[in-house]
């Protein structure tokens, strides 16, 4: 009987050592995902006027290095790096398209929607390009920088009405990914409000 117990004990030890444990395996390191969001400024949030012109928002283009869900930062000139444990929930340009439409709609002067060029009837088209969106650690404290270029197109006449570009920065509350995300959202709201006013001032 003692020999049998010894053999059973040895079998259990071998089973555990071989990795067949009933204990759960450690979960892999989680990835934090963050959103870009827009809240209309105090001068916006108006009810859309009846018969307001239709403006279609195309999905923005992204410069190299920014067409990714990875959150970018810089520590040296020309060196773009990415956080390993933090990401955007989608690429910034894909998240930007509906936010651009929200900003135009919030003026009350446009019927705004986002779609591919030529897929809907509209009076104007807003094309945008994301040139920069990164957290910059070359300054202390770190700053978030957004550079956005836009052009407003008169679809009836087939011509560019006006072009616009904003290059803005804001200090991050903390020198980490979350601090950069909070600063990026705060800064984006300012940039989109400026862009909406640009479109209002230049509509045909």
MDTraj code that builds the backbone (N, CA, C; nanometers):
import mdtraj as md
import numpy as np

residues = "UNK UNK UNK UNK UNK UNK UNK UNK UNK UNK UNK UNK UNK UNK UNK UNK UNK UNK UNK UNK UNK UNK UNK UNK UNK UNK UNK UNK UNK UNK UNK UNK UNK UNK UNK UNK UNK UNK UNK UNK UNK UNK UNK UNK UNK UNK UNK UNK UNK UNK UNK UNK UNK UNK UNK UNK UNK UNK UNK UNK UNK UNK UNK UNK UNK UNK UNK UNK UNK UNK UNK UNK UNK UNK UNK UNK UNK UNK UNK UNK UNK UNK UNK UNK UNK UNK UNK UNK UNK UNK UNK UNK UNK UNK UNK UNK UNK UNK UNK UNK UNK UNK UNK UNK UNK UNK UNK UNK UNK UNK UNK UNK UNK UNK UNK UNK UNK UNK UNK UNK UNK UNK UNK UNK UNK UNK UNK UNK UNK UNK UNK UNK UNK UNK UNK UNK UNK UNK UNK UNK UNK UNK UNK UNK UNK UNK UNK UNK UNK UNK UNK UNK UNK UNK UNK UNK UNK UNK UNK UNK UNK UNK UNK UNK UNK UNK UNK UNK UNK UNK UNK UNK UNK UNK UNK UNK UNK UNK UNK UNK UNK UNK UNK UNK UNK UNK UNK UNK UNK UNK UNK UNK UNK UNK UNK UNK UNK UNK UNK UNK UNK UNK UNK UNK".split()
xyz = np.array([
    [0.0829, -0.1217, 0.0000],
    [0.0000, 0.0000, 0.0000],
    [0.0856, 0.1257, 0.0000],
    [0.1943, 0.1206, 0.0783],
    [0.2854, 0.2354, 0.0827],
    [0.3463, 0.2609, -0.0535],
    [0.3815, 0.1509, -0.1243],
    [0.4408, 0.1654, -0.2572],
    [0.3425, 0.2283, -0.3536],
    [0.2156, 0.1882, -0.3425],
    [0.1129, 0.2439, -0.4323],
    [0.0945, 0.3929, -0.4072],
    [0.0895, 0.4304, -0.2765],
    [0.0763, 0.5726, -0.2439],
    [0.1943, 0.6537, -0.2964],
    [0.3135, 0.5976, -0.2864],
    [0.4326, 0.6667, -0.3344],
    [0.4252, 0.6875, -0.4846],
    [0.3791, 0.5831, -0.5577],
    [0.3667, 0.5949, -0.7033],
    [0.2625, 0.6990, -0.7415],
    [0.1506, 0.7033, -0.6678],
    [0.0468, 0.8033, -0.6962],
    [0.0980, 0.9444, -0.6702],
    [0.1720, 0.9596, -0.5587],
    [0.2276, 1.0922, -0.5272],
    [0.3250, 1.1361, -0.6354],
    [0.4075, 1.0432, -0.6832],
    [0.5040, 1.0754, -0.7876],
    [0.4339, 1.1134, -0.9173],
    [0.3226, 1.0447, -0.9485],
    [0.2473, 1.0743, -1.0699],
    [0.1890, 1.2152, -1.0649],
    [0.1381, 1.2508, -0.9478],
    [0.0813, 1.3859, -0.9321],
    [0.1885, 1.4918, -0.9495],
    [0.3055, 1.4707, -0.8916],
    [0.4157, 1.5662, -0.9044],
    [0.4566, 1.5816, -1.0492],
    [0.4687, 1.4681, -1.1205],
    [0.5063, 1.4742, -1.2622],
    [0.4029, 1.5494, -1.3429],
    [0.2736, 1.5265, -1.3126],
    [0.1651, 1.5946, -1.3844],
    [0.1701, 1.7460, -1.3659],
    [0.1950, 1.7866, -1.2400],
    [0.2026, 1.9296, -1.2118],
    [0.3233, 1.9933, -1.2785],
    [0.4372, 1.9244, -1.2713],
    [0.5596, 1.9786, -1.3300],
    [0.5471, 1.9897, -1.4815],
    [0.4725, 1.8958, -1.5421],
    [0.4587, 1.8964, -1.6880],
    [0.3722, 2.0108, -1.7390],
    [0.3122, 2.0883, -1.6498],
    [0.2353, 2.2057, -1.6911],
    [0.0870, 2.1823, -1.7004],
    [0.0388, 2.0656, -1.6592],
    [-0.1042, 2.0361, -1.6673],
    [-0.1764, 2.0812, -1.5419],
    [-0.1394, 2.1942, -1.4887],
    [-0.2005, 2.2440, -1.3659],
    [-0.3409, 2.2949, -1.3922],
    [-0.4289, 2.2784, -1.2944],
    [-0.5640, 2.3320, -1.3064],
    [-0.5674, 2.4807, -1.2744],
    [-0.4589, 2.5347, -1.2257],
    [-0.4532, 2.6779, -1.1946],
    [-0.4531, 2.7580, -1.3239],
    [-0.5243, 2.8734, -1.3286],
    [-0.5275, 2.9541, -1.4511],
    [-0.3904, 3.0143, -1.4803],
    [-0.3612, 3.0254, -1.6107],
    [-0.2353, 3.0871, -1.6510],
    [-0.2439, 3.2379, -1.6330],
    [-0.1325, 3.3021, -1.6021],
    [-0.1333, 3.4482, -1.5869],
    [-0.1820, 3.5168, -1.7140],
    [-0.2683, 3.6153, -1.6994],
    [-0.3195, 3.6891, -1.8155],
    [-0.2083, 3.7738, -1.8755],
    [-0.2036, 3.7833, -2.0084],
    [-0.1017, 3.8676, -2.0709],
    [-0.1244, 4.0142, -2.0360],
    [-0.0195, 4.0960, -2.0478],
    [-0.0303, 4.2373, -2.0161],
    [-0.1376, 4.3047, -2.1000],
    [-0.2251, 4.3813, -2.0359],
    [-0.3349, 4.4462, -2.1065],
    [-0.2856, 4.5695, -2.1810],
    [-0.3589, 4.6038, -2.2884],
    [-0.3298, 4.7224, -2.3674],
    [-0.4382, 4.8256, -2.3401],
    [-0.4004, 4.9451, -2.2993],
    [-0.4963, 5.0531, -2.2773],
    [-0.5351, 5.1142, -2.4117],
    [-0.6651, 5.1290, -2.4352],
    [-0.7135, 5.1889, -2.5586],
    [-0.7872, 5.3187, -2.5290],
    [-0.7631, 5.4194, -2.6120],
    [-0.8168, 5.5524, -2.5875],
    [-0.8883, 5.6075, -2.7109],
    [-0.9835, 5.6966, -2.6857],
    [-1.0645, 5.7574, -2.7906],
    [-1.0274, 5.9035, -2.8124],
    [-1.0521, 5.9498, -2.9332],
    [-1.0565, 6.0924, -2.9610],
    [-1.2032, 6.1318, -2.9603],
    [-1.2358, 6.2376, -2.8849],
    [-1.3740, 6.2815, -2.8743],
    [-1.3815, 6.4328, -2.8911],
    [-1.5030, 6.4815, -2.9212],
    [-1.5228, 6.6244, -2.9434],
    [-1.6472, 6.6713, -2.8691],
    [-1.6321, 6.7812, -2.7958],
    [-1.7441, 6.8476, -2.7302],
    [-1.7542, 6.9885, -2.7864],
    [-1.8671, 7.0275, -2.8446],
    [-1.8787, 7.1610, -2.9038],
    [-1.8460, 7.2715, -2.8037],
    [-1.7801, 7.3760, -2.8532],
    [-1.7464, 7.4902, -2.7697],
    [-1.8689, 7.5746, -2.7398],
    [-1.8538, 7.6782, -2.6555],
    [-1.9685, 7.7601, -2.6141],
    [-2.0340, 7.8362, -2.7286],
    [-1.9566, 7.8632, -2.8368],
    [-2.0131, 7.9383, -2.9476],
    [-2.0858, 7.8498, -3.0472],
    [-2.0855, 7.7179, -3.0220],
    [-2.1508, 7.6250, -3.1137],
    [-2.2705, 7.5593, -3.0449],
    [-2.3119, 7.4455, -3.0965],
    [-2.4250, 7.3755, -3.0362],
    [-2.5590, 7.4319, -3.0777],
    [-2.5651, 7.5015, -3.1919],
    [-2.6897, 7.5592, -3.2387],
    [-2.7723, 7.4559, -3.3155],
    [-2.9045, 7.4747, -3.3180],
    [-2.9920, 7.3894, -3.3960],
    [-2.9713, 7.4198, -3.5435],
    [-2.9615, 7.3165, -3.6263],
    [-2.9350, 7.3347, -3.7684],
    [-3.0511, 7.4051, -3.8369],
    [-3.0185, 7.5077, -3.9151],
    [-3.1202, 7.5838, -3.9862],
    [-3.1817, 7.4997, -4.0977],
    [-3.3111, 7.5203, -4.1216],
    [-3.3783, 7.4517, -4.2312],
    [-3.3179, 7.4996, -4.3641],
    [-3.2855, 7.4089, -4.4510],
    [-3.2293, 7.4454, -4.5806],
    [-3.0822, 7.4804, -4.5766],
    [-3.0159, 7.4512, -4.4654],
    [-2.8723, 7.4807, -4.4557],
    [-2.7957, 7.3997, -4.5605],
    [-2.6863, 7.4559, -4.6138],
    [-2.6097, 7.3835, -4.7145],
    [-2.5529, 7.2521, -4.6609],
    [-2.5389, 7.1571, -4.7489],
    [-2.4860, 7.0261, -4.7113],
    [-2.3355, 7.0248, -4.7342],
    [-2.2616, 6.9863, -4.6329],
    [-2.1170, 6.9742, -4.6443],
    [-2.0783, 6.8291, -4.6148],
    [-2.0075, 6.7687, -4.7061],
    [-1.9667, 6.6311, -4.6879],
    [-1.8220, 6.6282, -4.6386],
    [-1.7962, 6.5470, -4.5402],
    [-1.6636, 6.5355, -4.4793],
    [-1.5993, 6.4061, -4.5270],
    [-1.4879, 6.4160, -4.5930],
    [-1.4166, 6.2952, -4.6342],
    [-1.3248, 6.2488, -4.5205],
    [-1.2945, 6.1198, -4.5210],
    [-1.2028, 6.0669, -4.4195],
    [-1.0665, 6.1331, -4.4395],
    [-1.0098, 6.1928, -4.3348],
    [-0.8811, 6.2612, -4.3492],
    [-0.7709, 6.1667, -4.3955],
    [-0.6744, 6.2239, -4.4652],
    [-0.5525, 6.1496, -4.4979],
    [-0.4532, 6.1686, -4.3842],
    [-0.3602, 6.0764, -4.3711],
    [-0.2605, 6.0850, -4.2641],
    [-0.1204, 6.0829, -4.3222],
    [-0.0349, 6.1677, -4.2717],
    [0.1055, 6.1648, -4.3096],
    [0.1700, 6.0376, -4.2551],
    [0.2817, 6.0017, -4.3146],
    [0.3532, 5.8819, -4.2726],
    [0.3821, 5.8817, -4.1231],
    [0.3575, 5.7654, -4.0612],
    [0.3814, 5.7518, -3.9181],
    [0.2583, 5.7732, -3.8338],
    [0.1531, 5.8328, -3.8924],
    [0.0324, 5.8625, -3.8146],
    [-0.0893, 5.7827, -3.8614],
    [-0.0750, 5.7033, -3.9660],
    [-0.1852, 5.6202, -4.0125],
    [-0.1809, 5.4859, -3.9404],
    [-0.1894, 5.4902, -3.8103],
    [-0.1786, 5.3732, -3.7249],
    [-0.2528, 5.4002, -3.5953],
    [-0.2937, 5.2937, -3.5273],
    [-0.3609, 5.3109, -3.3978],
    [-0.2604, 5.3284, -3.2839],
    [-0.1318, 5.3150, -3.3137],
    [-0.0308, 5.3334, -3.2097],
    [-0.0189, 5.4820, -3.1728],
    [-0.0015, 5.5101, -3.0453],
    [0.0097, 5.6481, -2.9976],
    [0.1548, 5.6918, -3.0085],
    [0.1767, 5.7984, -3.0836],
    [0.3123, 5.8421, -3.1171],
    [0.3667, 5.9443, -3.0175],
    [0.4985, 5.9421, -3.0008],
    [0.5661, 6.0450, -2.9226],
    [0.7063, 6.0671, -2.9795],
    [0.7670, 6.1784, -2.9400],
    [0.9019, 6.2124, -2.9854],
    [0.9906, 6.2446, -2.8657],
    [1.1142, 6.1964, -2.8708],
    [1.2149, 6.2301, -2.7702],
    [1.3335, 6.3034, -2.8310],
    [1.3445, 6.2981, -2.9624],
    [1.4539, 6.3631, -3.0325],
    [1.4046, 6.4080, -3.1689],
    [1.4765, 6.5024, -3.2295],
    [1.4380, 6.5513, -3.3615],
    [1.4291, 6.4363, -3.4612],
    [1.3211, 6.4343, -3.5379],
    [1.2983, 6.3385, -3.6472],
    [1.2713, 6.1958, -3.5994],
    [1.2707, 6.1718, -3.4711],
    [1.2522, 6.0356, -3.4209],
    [1.1123, 6.0137, -3.3672],
    [1.0310, 5.9380, -3.4405],
    [0.8944, 5.9094, -3.3986],
    [0.8902, 5.7709, -3.3346],
    [0.8397, 5.7641, -3.2127],
    [0.8288, 5.6381, -3.1400],
    [0.6847, 5.6161, -3.0981],
    [0.6566, 5.4961, -3.0438],
    [0.5190, 5.4618, -3.0088],
    [0.5139, 5.3938, -2.8724],
    [0.4094, 5.4270, -2.7961],
    [0.3868, 5.3587, -2.6697],
    [0.3551, 5.2109, -2.6962],
    [0.4033, 5.1242, -2.6089],
    [0.3809, 4.9804, -2.6274],
    [0.2561, 4.9299, -2.5561],
    [0.2147, 4.9974, -2.4482],
    [0.1009, 4.9511, -2.3706],
    [-0.0226, 5.0399, -2.3857],
    [-0.0179, 5.1363, -2.4761],
    [-0.1302, 5.2269, -2.4961],
    [-0.1512, 5.2479, -2.6457],
    [-0.2766, 5.2438, -2.6876],
    [-0.3119, 5.2614, -2.8282],
    [-0.4403, 5.3431, -2.8405],
    [-0.4583, 5.4018, -2.9594],
    [-0.5870, 5.4584, -2.9930],
    [-0.6826, 5.3437, -3.0228],
    [-0.8126, 5.3643, -3.0010],
    [-0.9111, 5.2609, -3.0287],
    [-0.9241, 5.2328, -3.1778],
    [-0.8851, 5.3287, -3.2595],
    [-0.8813, 5.3147, -3.4049],
    [-0.7748, 5.4115, -3.4544],
    [-0.7480, 5.4149, -3.5834],
    [-0.6524, 5.5137, -3.6310],
    [-0.7112, 5.6533, -3.6081],
    [-0.6281, 5.7522, -3.5756],
    [-0.6813, 5.8864, -3.5505],
    [-0.7652, 5.9425, -3.6647],
    [-0.7250, 5.9172, -3.7900],
    [-0.8012, 5.9750, -3.9008],
    [-0.9410, 5.9138, -3.9109],
    [-0.9542, 5.7857, -3.8807],
    [-1.0873, 5.7239, -3.8848],
    [-1.1753, 5.7758, -3.7713],
    [-1.1158, 5.8064, -3.6580],
    [-1.1935, 5.8646, -3.5488],
    [-1.2257, 6.0115, -3.5759],
    [-1.1420, 6.0779, -3.6537],
    [-1.1605, 6.2208, -3.6810],
    [-1.2804, 6.2497, -3.7702],
    [-1.3080, 6.1616, -3.8675],
    [-1.4122, 6.1908, -3.9667],
    [-1.5465, 6.2258, -3.9033],
    [-1.6038, 6.1433, -3.8157],
    [-1.7321, 6.1819, -3.7546],
    [-1.7206, 6.3024, -3.6625],
    [-1.6041, 6.3240, -3.6029],
    [-1.5867, 6.4405, -3.5155],
    [-1.5869, 6.5693, -3.5981],
    [-1.5278, 6.5653, -3.7156],
    [-1.5312, 6.6802, -3.8067],
    [-1.6760, 6.7123, -3.8450],
    [-1.7529, 6.6082, -3.8745],
    [-1.8937, 6.6292, -3.9075],
    [-1.9695, 6.6877, -3.7885],
    [-1.9406, 6.6395, -3.6685],
    [-2.0052, 6.6929, -3.5481],
    [-1.9747, 6.8414, -3.5303],
    [-1.8492, 6.8791, -3.5563],
    [-1.8088, 7.0193, -3.5402],
    [-1.8808, 7.1089, -3.6398],
    [-1.8970, 7.0623, -3.7643],
    [-1.9682, 7.1416, -3.8646],
    [-2.1169, 7.1512, -3.8287],
    [-2.1746, 7.0388, -3.7883],
    [-2.3161, 7.0342, -3.7542],
    [-2.3466, 7.1231, -3.6342],
    [-2.2517, 7.1312, -3.5413],
    [-2.2744, 7.2071, -3.4182],
    [-2.2867, 7.3567, -3.4429],
    [-2.2414, 7.4058, -3.5571],
    [-2.2547, 7.5492, -3.5872],
    [-2.3990, 7.5877, -3.6158],
    [-2.4800, 7.4896, -3.6554],
    [-2.6180, 7.5196, -3.6924],
    [-2.6316, 7.5729, -3.8332],
    [-2.5190, 7.5872, -3.9044],
    [-2.5203, 7.6468, -4.0378],
    [-2.4971, 7.5453, -4.1496],
    [-2.4716, 7.4219, -4.1117],
    [-2.4452, 7.3171, -4.2108],
    [-2.5242, 7.1912, -4.1782],
    [-2.5590, 7.1188, -4.2830],
    [-2.5999, 6.9805, -4.2681],
    [-2.4758, 6.8977, -4.3020],
    [-2.4165, 6.8402, -4.2025],
    [-2.2863, 6.7767, -4.2216],
    [-2.2961, 6.6261, -4.2105],
    [-2.2220, 6.5585, -4.2957],
    [-2.2115, 6.4137, -4.2881],
    [-2.0765, 6.3741, -4.3448],
    [-2.0349, 6.2533, -4.3128],
    [-1.9062, 6.2082, -4.3635],
    [-1.9255, 6.0863, -4.4514],
    [-1.8523, 6.0847, -4.5624],
    [-1.8674, 5.9782, -4.6603],
    [-1.7505, 5.9847, -4.7568],
    [-1.7488, 5.8959, -4.8550],
    [-1.6457, 5.8993, -4.9578],
    [-1.6837, 6.0017, -5.0638],
    [-1.5841, 6.0628, -5.1309],
    [-1.6146, 6.1652, -5.2316],
    [-1.7090, 6.1121, -5.3394],
    [-1.8095, 6.1929, -5.3748],
    [-1.8990, 6.1579, -5.4835],
    [-2.0113, 6.0629, -5.4475],
    [-2.0189, 6.0176, -5.3231],
    [-2.1207, 5.9189, -5.2869],
    [-2.2525, 5.9830, -5.2443],
    [-2.2526, 6.1138, -5.2172],
    [-2.3755, 6.1825, -5.1776],
    [-2.3821, 6.3179, -5.2469],
    [-2.5053, 6.3704, -5.2588],
    [-2.5237, 6.5038, -5.3145],
    [-2.4939, 6.6062, -5.2063],
    [-2.4091, 6.7036, -5.2370],
    [-2.3707, 6.8033, -5.1370],
    [-2.3328, 6.9332, -5.2069],
    [-2.3308, 7.0405, -5.1275],
    [-2.2916, 7.1719, -5.1799],
    [-2.1417, 7.1938, -5.1675],
    [-2.0843, 7.1425, -5.0593],
    [-1.9416, 7.1617, -5.0342],
    [-1.8790, 7.0318, -4.9877],
    [-1.7486, 7.0272, -4.9981],
    [-1.6734, 6.9121, -4.9459],
    [-1.5560, 6.9646, -4.8643],
    [-1.5328, 6.9012, -4.7506],
    [-1.4201, 6.9378, -4.6658],
    [-1.3194, 6.8230, -4.6670],
    [-1.2033, 6.8508, -4.7228],
    [-1.0945, 6.7533, -4.7260],
    [-0.9907, 6.7938, -4.6221],
    [-0.9447, 6.7003, -4.5441],
    [-0.8472, 6.7308, -4.4391],
    [-0.7304, 6.6338, -4.4433],
    [-0.6232, 6.6762, -4.3804],
    [-0.5005, 6.5969, -4.3775],
    [-0.4367, 6.6109, -4.2396],
    [-0.4167, 6.4982, -4.1723],
    [-0.3515, 6.4982, -4.0417],
    [-0.2007, 6.4916, -4.0635],
    [-0.1335, 6.6006, -4.0339],
    [0.0106, 6.6083, -4.0575],
    [0.0889, 6.5623, -3.9353],
    [0.0408, 6.5978, -3.8158],
    [0.1081, 6.5571, -3.6915],
    [0.0056, 6.5310, -3.5819],
    [0.0338, 6.4321, -3.5014],
    [-0.0391, 6.4086, -3.3762],
    [0.0518, 6.3250, -3.2875],
    [0.1288, 6.3924, -3.2035],
    [0.2207, 6.3198, -3.1157],
    [0.2453, 6.3971, -2.9870],
    [0.2968, 6.3258, -2.8892],
    [0.3381, 6.3857, -2.7629],
    [0.4874, 6.4137, -2.7725],
    [0.5270, 6.5343, -2.7390],
    [0.6652, 6.5784, -2.7591],
    [0.7362, 6.5899, -2.6240],
    [0.8356, 6.5030, -2.6024],
    [0.9123, 6.5037, -2.4782],
    [1.0412, 6.5842, -2.4915],
    [1.0555, 6.6589, -2.5999],
    [1.1739, 6.7437, -2.6143],
    [1.1609, 6.8696, -2.5302],
    [1.0416, 6.8915, -2.4750],
    [1.0195, 7.0028, -2.3832],
    [0.9744, 6.9466, -2.2490],
    [0.9909, 7.0259, -2.1440],
    [0.9506, 6.9851, -2.0099],
    [0.8575, 7.0903, -1.9505],
    [0.7345, 7.0544, -1.9132],
    [0.6722, 6.9223, -1.9305],
    [0.6438, 6.8924, -2.0768],
    [0.6060, 6.7701, -2.1052],
    [0.5808, 6.7318, -2.2437],
    [0.4590, 6.8059, -2.2990],
    [0.4546, 6.8167, -2.4313],
    [0.3437, 6.8824, -2.4998],
    [0.2863, 6.7896, -2.6061],
    [0.1594, 6.8070, -2.6338],
    [0.0963, 6.7364, -2.7454],
    [0.0841, 6.8344, -2.8614],
    [0.1187, 6.7870, -2.9796],
    [0.1150, 6.8730, -3.0975],
    [0.0219, 6.8125, -3.2017],
    [-0.0672, 6.8965, -3.2534],
    [-0.1575, 6.8574, -3.3609],
    [-0.1400, 6.9550, -3.4760],
    [-0.1196, 6.9010, -3.5950],
    [-0.1151, 6.9829, -3.7162],
    [-0.2165, 6.9262, -3.8138],
    [-0.3132, 7.0101, -3.8520],
    [-0.4214, 6.9678, -3.9394],
    [-0.4358, 7.0674, -4.0540],
    [-0.4414, 7.0151, -4.1752],
    [-0.4598, 7.0986, -4.2943],
    [-0.5964, 7.0675, -4.3541],
    [-0.6627, 7.1707, -4.4101],
    [-0.7957, 7.1504, -4.4669],
    [-0.8142, 7.2357, -4.5912],
    [-0.9001, 7.1886, -4.6797],
    [-0.9443, 7.2708, -4.7916],
    [-1.0939, 7.2522, -4.8120],
    [-1.1603, 7.3637, -4.8379],
    [-1.3044, 7.3651, -4.8584],
    [-1.3304, 7.3761, -5.0079],
    [-1.4109, 7.2843, -5.0603],
    [-1.4347, 7.2753, -5.2043],
    [-1.5799, 7.3073, -5.2360],
    [-1.6006, 7.3965, -5.3339],
    [-1.7341, 7.4270, -5.3861],
    [-1.7646, 7.3218, -5.4921],
    [-1.8558, 7.2300, -5.4632],
    [-1.8832, 7.1199, -5.5548],
    [-1.9590, 7.1648, -5.6790],
    [-2.0409, 7.2688, -5.6668],
    [-2.1169, 7.3178, -5.7819],
    [-2.0232, 7.3755, -5.8881],
    [-1.9202, 7.4473, -5.8425],
    [-1.8262, 7.5102, -5.9362],
    [-1.6992, 7.4285, -5.9564],
    [-1.6829, 7.3234, -5.8746],
    [-1.5661, 7.2376, -5.8900],
    [-1.4351, 7.3085, -5.8632],
    [-1.4324, 7.3903, -5.7596],
    [-1.3089, 7.4638, -5.7291],
    [-1.2877, 7.4705, -5.5784],
    [-1.1609, 7.4902, -5.5406],
    [-1.1265, 7.5069, -5.4000],
    [-1.1604, 7.6497, -5.3584],
    [-1.2409, 7.6629, -5.2550],
    [-1.2798, 7.7957, -5.2065],
    [-1.1684, 7.8575, -5.1233],
    [-1.1168, 7.7793, -5.0282],
    [-1.0133, 7.8312, -4.9386],
    [-0.9398, 7.7145, -4.8734],
    [-0.8180, 7.7432, -4.8265],
    [-0.7401, 7.6427, -4.7541],
    [-0.7075, 7.6956, -4.6148],
    [-0.6781, 7.6042, -4.5249],
    [-0.6583, 7.6396, -4.3833],
    [-0.5617, 7.5392, -4.3215],
    [-0.4840, 7.5853, -4.2254],
    [-0.3982, 7.4934, -4.1528],
    [-0.3822, 7.5413, -4.0091],
    [-0.3873, 7.4490, -3.9165],
    [-0.3647, 7.4785, -3.7753],
    [-0.2495, 7.3926, -3.7257],
    [-0.1581, 7.4562, -3.6543],
    [-0.0464, 7.3860, -3.5901],
    [-0.0485, 7.4288, -3.4442],
    [-0.1070, 7.3450, -3.3593],
    [-0.1316, 7.3822, -3.2215],
    [-0.0641, 7.2840, -3.1253],
    [-0.0330, 7.3324, -3.0070],
    [0.0253, 7.2456, -2.9039],
    [-0.0355, 7.2791, -2.7691],
    [-0.0332, 7.1811, -2.6782],
    [-0.0860, 7.1988, -2.5434],
    [-0.0023, 7.1168, -2.4474],
    [0.0186, 7.1706, -2.3282],
    [0.0981, 7.1006, -2.2271],
    [0.0197, 6.9806, -2.1750],
    [0.0878, 6.8680, -2.1623],
    [0.0256, 6.7469, -2.1068],
    [0.0263, 6.7545, -1.9549],
    [-0.0809, 6.7099, -1.8931],
    [-0.0899, 6.7137, -1.7474],
    [0.0094, 6.6201, -1.6807],
    [0.0373, 6.5082, -1.7447],
    [0.1359, 6.4119, -1.6948],
    [0.2200, 6.3628, -1.8114],
    [0.3434, 6.3251, -1.7819],
    [0.4344, 6.2811, -1.8877],
    [0.4204, 6.1315, -1.9142],
    [0.3001, 6.0942, -1.9551],
    [0.2753, 5.9546, -1.9916],
    [0.1681, 5.9521, -2.0992],
    [0.1318, 5.8318, -2.1430],
    [0.0365, 5.8196, -2.2533],
    [-0.0978, 5.8823, -2.2189],
    [-0.1480, 5.8578, -2.0974],
    [-0.2796, 5.9108, -2.0622],
    [-0.2773, 6.0636, -2.0576],
    [-0.1704, 6.1204, -2.0034],
    [-0.1586, 6.2660, -2.0031],
    [-0.1616, 6.3215, -2.1442],
    [-0.0981, 6.2502, -2.2377],
    [-0.0993, 6.2931, -2.3769],
    [-0.2372, 6.2812, -2.4389],
    [-0.3089, 6.1753, -2.4067],
    [-0.4431, 6.1551, -2.4605],
    [-0.5376, 6.2660, -2.4131],
    [-0.5321, 6.2996, -2.2866],
    [-0.6184, 6.4058, -2.2320],
    [-0.5871, 6.5390, -2.3002],
    [-0.4589, 6.5696, -2.3150],
    [-0.4194, 6.6947, -2.3807],
    [-0.4609, 6.6949, -2.5267],
    [-0.4491, 6.5798, -2.5943],
    [-0.4869, 6.5702, -2.7349],
    [-0.6358, 6.5975, -2.7537],
    [-0.7189, 6.5431, -2.6660],
    [-0.8630, 6.5664, -2.6771],
    [-0.8984, 6.7117, -2.6498],
    [-0.8339, 6.7705, -2.5500],
    [-0.8591, 6.9121, -2.5204],
    [-0.8178, 6.9999, -2.6386],
    [-0.7033, 6.9719, -2.6952],
    [-0.6513, 7.0497, -2.8065],
    [-0.7347, 7.0290, -2.9327],
    [-0.7778, 6.9052, -2.9549],
    [-0.8570, 6.8757, -3.0736],
    [-0.9867, 6.9548, -3.0743],
    [-1.0491, 6.9707, -2.9577],
    [-1.1716, 7.0489, -2.9510],
    [-1.1505, 7.1916, -2.9987],
    [-1.0388, 7.2516, -2.9591],
    [-1.0072, 7.3884, -3.0020],
    [-0.9849, 7.3944, -3.1529],
    [-0.9117, 7.2955, -3.2048],
    [-0.8801, 7.2940, -3.3479],
    [-1.0078, 7.2767, -3.4308],
    [-1.0964, 7.1879, -3.3890],
    [-1.2183, 7.1647, -3.4658],
    [-1.3121, 7.2847, -3.4597],
    [-1.3168, 7.3532, -3.3465],
    [-1.3976, 7.4751, -3.3388],
    [-1.3428, 7.5815, -3.4336],
    [-1.2099, 7.5941, -3.4414],
    [-1.1480, 7.6896, -3.5337],
    [-1.1799, 7.6528, -3.6783],
    [-1.1731, 7.5244, -3.7089],
    [-1.2009, 7.4798, -3.8451],
    [-1.3459, 7.5058, -3.8828],
    [-1.4372, 7.4842, -3.7899],
    [-1.5782, 7.5111, -3.8175],
    [-1.6013, 7.6586, -3.8480],
    [-1.5349, 7.7465, -3.7746],
    [-1.5473, 7.8898, -3.8006],
    [-1.4874, 7.9270, -3.9352],
    [-1.3793, 7.8608, -3.9731],
    [-1.3187, 7.8817, -4.1047],
    [-1.4192, 7.8470, -4.2152],
    [-1.4867, 7.7345, -4.2011],
    [-1.5844, 7.6942, -4.3014],
    [-1.7027, 7.7911, -4.3071],
    [-1.7455, 7.8393, -4.1902],
    [-1.8546, 7.9379, -4.1877],
    [-1.8153, 8.0657, -4.2602],
    [-1.6932, 8.1086, -4.2415],
    [-1.6478, 8.2351, -4.3002],
    [-1.6251, 8.2253, -4.4504],
    [-1.6094, 8.1041, -4.5013],
    [-1.5730, 8.0896, -4.6428],
    [-1.6756, 8.0152, -4.7270],
    [-1.7919, 7.9860, -4.6693],
    [-1.8921, 7.9179, -4.7498],
    [-1.9416, 8.0081, -4.8627],
    [-1.9681, 7.9527, -4.9806],
    [-2.0103, 8.0351, -5.0963],
    [-2.1497, 8.0923, -5.0765],
])
top = md.Topology()
chain = top.add_chain()
for i, resn in enumerate(residues, 1):
    res = top.add_residue(resn, chain, resSeq=i)
    for name in ("N", "CA", "C"):
        top.add_atom(name, md.element.get_by_symbol(name[0]), res)
traj = md.Trajectory(xyz[None], top)
